Amino acid sequence: MEINEIFQKVKKVFVDEFEIEENLITKESLIFEELGLDSLDSVDLIVALEKAFNFKIDRANDGPVISQIRSIQDIIKYVNSKQS
């Protein structure tokens, strides 16, 4: 899956799950500061990403990487690495 395809799917997750307007979501968008997610939303985000991209996030191995995610671009990089 190409980077732009990943971005479009990630954007759809934010629109569908968190009711964020699509035009507000860019690759540079900060998840917490700009898009308004909080720590409880991050759990829902993980579940939604697992469903959208059909993979399991292993919290034991991926936890340190997940905890560093701050932007849409960080999510795209993470998803891309999971598909490699």
Buried (B, 14 or more C-beta within 10 A) or exposed (E): EEEEEBBEBBBBBBBEBBEBEEEEBEBEBBBBEBBEBEEEBBEEBBEBBEEBBEEEBEEEEBEEBBEEBEBBBBBBBBBEEBEE
